């Protein structure tokens, strides 16, 4: 992989790594930081579909020979490993196990997206926010981004939460304040805390038992 990689790149908060509609020449592995993946509508609205943590592959979520269907943006300063996209086929041919690992990563994200889709279609506003908070903290703990106090220092705005959960900004604000009063989720402009992960998981229907060792490319 060291022979195959094409260097590293650093991104600041708000930098675009992959732009919707572009033909990307590279794939990336997140080494540090957190990114968001979203799709835009013609009128400027957007749907955040996922957050990306260390170990995730950026650019894997679309056909290799087609324009990107989404945009990826750095949520906090990030460091990425760069791979030339055109050479990936020959690399997998030489290392079949790598192809399995890439398939595993794609399948894992598909599973995570299923949970987010259920939130959009079936969960109440409070359940949606608790599910997202629990999922974010679980991923952050698993990748070393959060500390052991169940606290994640990350500047997720209420507007971004609304864009992820299909809620209005006003409804998002009211929901977060209600959850704070109930002690389920404490979500400020720069920090997320879930005091009791087990309680929050039970409330939102988030399954924390599915953790497994992720391949790191």
C-alpha positions in Angstrom: 0.0 0.0 0.0 2.9 2.4 0.7 4.1 1.8 -2.9 0.6 2.4 -4.2 -0.3 5.5 -2.2 0.1 8.9 -3.9 0.9 10.9 -0.7 -1.2 12.5 1.9 -3.3 15.7 2.0 -4.5 17.9 4.8 -7.9 19.6 4.9 -9.3 22.4 7.0 -12.8 22.6 8.2 -15.1 23.3 5.3 -12.7 22.2 2.6 -14.2 20.1 -0.2 -12.5 16.7 -0.8 -14.9 15.4 -3.4 -17.4 17.5 -5.4 -20.7 16.2 -6.7 -20.6 15.8 -10.5 -16.8 15.7 -10.8 -14.8 12.8 -12.2 -12.5 12.1 -9.2 -9.0 11.0 -10.0 -8.3 9.8 -6.5 -9.6 7.7 -3.6 -8.8 8.6 0.0 -8.6 6.9 3.4 -9.4 9.1 6.3 -6.4 9.1 8.6 -7.5 11.8 11.0 -10.6 14.0 11.4 -14.3 13.7 10.5 -16.0 14.5 7.2 -19.6 14.7 6.0 -21.1 13.3 2.8 -24.1 15.0 1.3 -26.2 15.5 -1.9 -27.5 18.9 -3.0 -30.8 19.9 -4.7 -31.1 22.6 -7.3 -32.7 25.0 -4.9 -29.7 24.8 -2.5 -31.2 22.4 0.0 -29.0 19.4 0.9 -29.3 16.0 2.5 -26.4 14.9 4.6 -26.3 11.1 4.2 -23.3 10.1 6.4 -20.3 11.1 8.5 -16.9 9.6 7.7 -14.4 8.7 10.4 -10.7 7.4 10.4 -10.5 4.2 8.4 -13.3 5.1 6.0 -12.7 5.2 2.3 -13.7 8.4 0.5 -14.8 7.9 -3.1 -15.8 4.3 -2.7 -19.5 5.2 -2.6 -20.0 5.6 -6.3 -19.1 3.8 -9.5 -15.4 4.2 -10.4 -16.1 5.3 -13.9 -18.9 7.7 -13.3 -19.1 11.3 -11.9 -19.4 11.6 -8.1 -23.0 11.5 -6.9 -22.2 13.4 -3.7 -19.9 15.9 -2.1 -17.5 15.2 0.7 -16.5 18.0 3.0 -14.2 18.2 6.1 -16.2 18.8 9.2 -13.0 19.3 11.3 -9.3 19.5 10.2 -8.5 16.1 8.5 -5.6 14.2 7.1 -6.2 11.8 4.2 -4.2 9.2 2.4 -4.4 9.6 -1.4 -4.6 6.7 -3.8 -4.7 6.9 -7.7 -8.2 5.8 -8.7 -7.2 4.5 -12.1 -4.7 1.9 -10.6 -7.1 0.3 -8.2 -8.2 -2.4 -10.5 -4.7 -3.7 -11.0 -4.0 -3.5 -7.3 -7.0 -5.6 -6.5 -6.1 -8.1 -9.1 -2.6 -8.5 -7.5 -4.1 -8.5 -4.0 -7.5 -10.3 -4.0 -7.8 -9.9 -0.2 -7.8 -6.1 -0.7 -10.9 -6.5 -2.9 -12.6 -8.4 -0.1 -11.8 -5.6 2.4 -13.2 -2.9 0.1 -16.4 -4.9 -0.4 -16.6 -5.3 3.4 -16.2 -1.5 3.9 -18.9 -0.8 1.3 -21.3 -3.3 2.9 -20.7 -1.9 6.3 -21.6 1.6 5.2 -24.7 0.2 3.5 -25.7 -1.2 6.9 -25.2 2.1 8.6 -27.2 3.9 5.9 -30.1 1.5 6.6 -30.2 2.8 10.1 -30.3 6.4 9.0 -33.0 5.7 6.5 -35.1 4.1 9.2 -34.7 7.3 11.2 -36.0 9.4 8.3 -39.0 7.2 7.7 -40.0 5.8 11.0 -38.4 7.3 14.1 -39.8 10.3 16.0 -37.8 13.6 16.0 -36.3 12.7 19.5 -35.5 9.2 18.5 -33.8 10.5 15.3 -31.5 12.9 17.3 -30.7 10.3 19.9 -29.9 7.7 17.3 -27.6 10.0 15.4 -25.9 11.2 18.6 -25.4 7.6 19.7 -24.1 6.5 16.3 -21.7 9.4 16.1 -20.3 8.8 19.6 -20.0 5.0 19.0 -18.0 5.5 15.8 -15.9 8.2 17.5 -15.1 5.9 20.4 -14.2 3.1 18.1 -11.8 5.2 16.0 -10.2 7.2 18.9 -11.8 10.5 18.0 -13.8 10.7 21.3 -12.6 10.3 24.8 -13.8 7.8 27.4 -16.2 10.4 29.0 -18.7 9.8 26.3 -17.9 13.2 24.9 -17.1 14.1 21.3 -15.6 17.5 20.6 -17.0 18.3 17.1 -18.6 21.4 15.7 -21.9 20.0 14.3 -24.4 22.8 13.8 -28.1 22.4 14.4 -28.5 23.2 10.7 -26.3 20.2 9.8 -28.3 18.0 12.2 -31.5 19.1 10.5 -30.0 18.4 7.1 -29.1 14.9 8.2 -32.5 14.1 9.9 -35.0 15.8 7.6 -36.2 18.2 10.3 -36.8 21.9 10.3 -34.2 24.0 12.2 -36.8 25.1 14.7 -37.9 21.5 15.4 -34.3 20.4 15.7 -33.6 23.2 18.3 -36.7 22.2 20.3 -35.8 18.6 20.2 -32.2 19.1 21.3 -33.4 21.2 24.3 -35.9 18.6 25.3 -33.3 15.8 25.2 -30.9 17.9 27.2 -33.6 18.4 29.9 -34.2 14.6 30.0 -30.5 13.9 30.3 -30.4 11.7 27.2 -28.2 13.9 24.9 -26.2 17.1 25.6 -25.5 18.7 22.2 -23.9 22.2 22.1 -22.3 24.0 19.1 -18.9 22.4 19.6 -19.5 19.3 21.7 -21.7 16.2 21.9 -22.2 14.1 25.1 -24.3 11.1 25.6 -24.1 10.5 29.4 -25.6 7.0 29.3 -24.9 5.2 26.0 -26.9 2.1 26.9 -29.9 4.1 27.8 -29.7 6.2 24.7 -29.2 3.1 22.5 -32.3 1.4 24.0 -34.3 4.6 23.5 -33.4 5.0 19.9 -33.1 1.4 18.8 -29.4 1.7 18.1 -27.6 -1.7 18.2 -24.1 -1.4 19.7 -23.4 -5.1 19.5 -22.4 -5.1 15.9 -18.8 -3.9 16.4 -16.1 -5.8 14.6 -12.6 -5.2 13.4 -12.6 -3.0 10.4 -10.0 -3.4 7.6 -7.7 -0.4 7.3 -6.6 0.4 3.8 
